[in-house]
Amino acid sequence: MATSGTYVTEVPLKGTVEKHYKKWRSENHAFPEAIGHHIQNVIIHDGEWDSHGAIKTWNYTCGITYTF
C-alpha cells in the first residue's frame, strides 16, 4: 500500500542553510541518531543516499508511529 500526500511543518533551525541542506540531501541516514524521538529509521531501497530518485522508507512518529 502506497501513501501519497504532503507533510508540512515548521521547524526552527540553528546553523547555516548549507549545513542543513547537506544533511537533508545526503546525510539523512543520520536523522534517527539526532532526533530518534520523531524519526526512528530511514532505509534506502533503490539508488544511493544522495542520488536523485532514490527510494527511501522513513519511519516516523507524529502522535502514533507511521511509515512513509
C-alpha positions as CSV (number, residue, x, y, z in Angstrom):
1,M,0.0,0.0,0.0
2,A,1.5,3.3,-1.0
3,T,0.9,6.6,0.8
4,S,0.8,9.9,-1.1
5,G,0.4,13.4,0.1
6,T,2.2,16.2,1.7
7,Y,3.5,16.5,5.2
8,V,4.3,20.2,6.2
9,T,5.7,21.6,9.4
10,E,7.8,24.4,10.5
11,V,11.0,23.6,12.5
12,P,13.3,26.3,13.9
13,L,16.9,25.5,12.8
14,K,20.2,26.7,14.3
15,G,23.1,26.8,11.9
16,T,23.7,27.7,8.2
17,V,21.4,26.9,5.3
18,E,24.3,25.0,3.7
19,K,24.7,22.7,6.7
20,H,21.0,21.8,6.9
21,Y,20.7,21.3,3.1
22,K,23.7,18.9,3.1
23,K,22.0,17.0,6.0
24,W,18.7,16.6,4.2
25,R,20.3,16.0,0.8
26,S,22.9,13.4,1.5
27,E,23.1,12.5,5.2
28,N,19.5,11.7,6.1
29,H,20.6,8.3,7.4
30,A,21.8,10.3,10.5
31,F,18.4,11.6,11.4
32,P,17.4,8.7,13.7
33,E,20.5,9.3,15.8
34,A,19.8,13.1,16.0
35,I,16.0,13.1,16.5
36,G,15.1,9.5,17.3
37,H,12.0,10.5,19.2
38,H,10.5,11.7,15.9
39,I,12.3,9.7,13.1
40,Q,13.1,6.1,14.1
41,N,14.5,4.8,10.9
42,V,15.4,5.7,7.3
43,I,16.1,2.8,4.9
44,I,17.3,3.0,1.3
45,H,15.6,0.6,-1.1
46,D,17.0,1.7,-4.5
47,G,19.7,4.1,-5.5
48,E,22.3,5.9,-3.4
49,W,21.7,8.1,-0.4
50,D,22.4,11.3,-2.3
51,S,21.1,10.4,-5.8
52,H,18.0,11.9,-7.4
53,G,15.1,9.5,-7.5
54,A,16.4,7.2,-4.7
55,I,13.7,5.2,-3.0
56,K,13.7,5.5,0.8
57,T,11.4,4.4,3.6
58,W,11.0,6.8,6.6
59,N,9.6,5.5,9.9
60,Y,8.5,8.5,12.0
61,T,6.2,9.4,14.9
62,C,3.5,12.1,14.8
63,G,1.4,11.1,17.8
64,I,1.4,7.5,16.6
65,T,4.1,5.7,14.5
66,Y,3.8,6.0,10.7
67,T,5.8,4.6,7.8
68,F,6.2,6.9,4.8
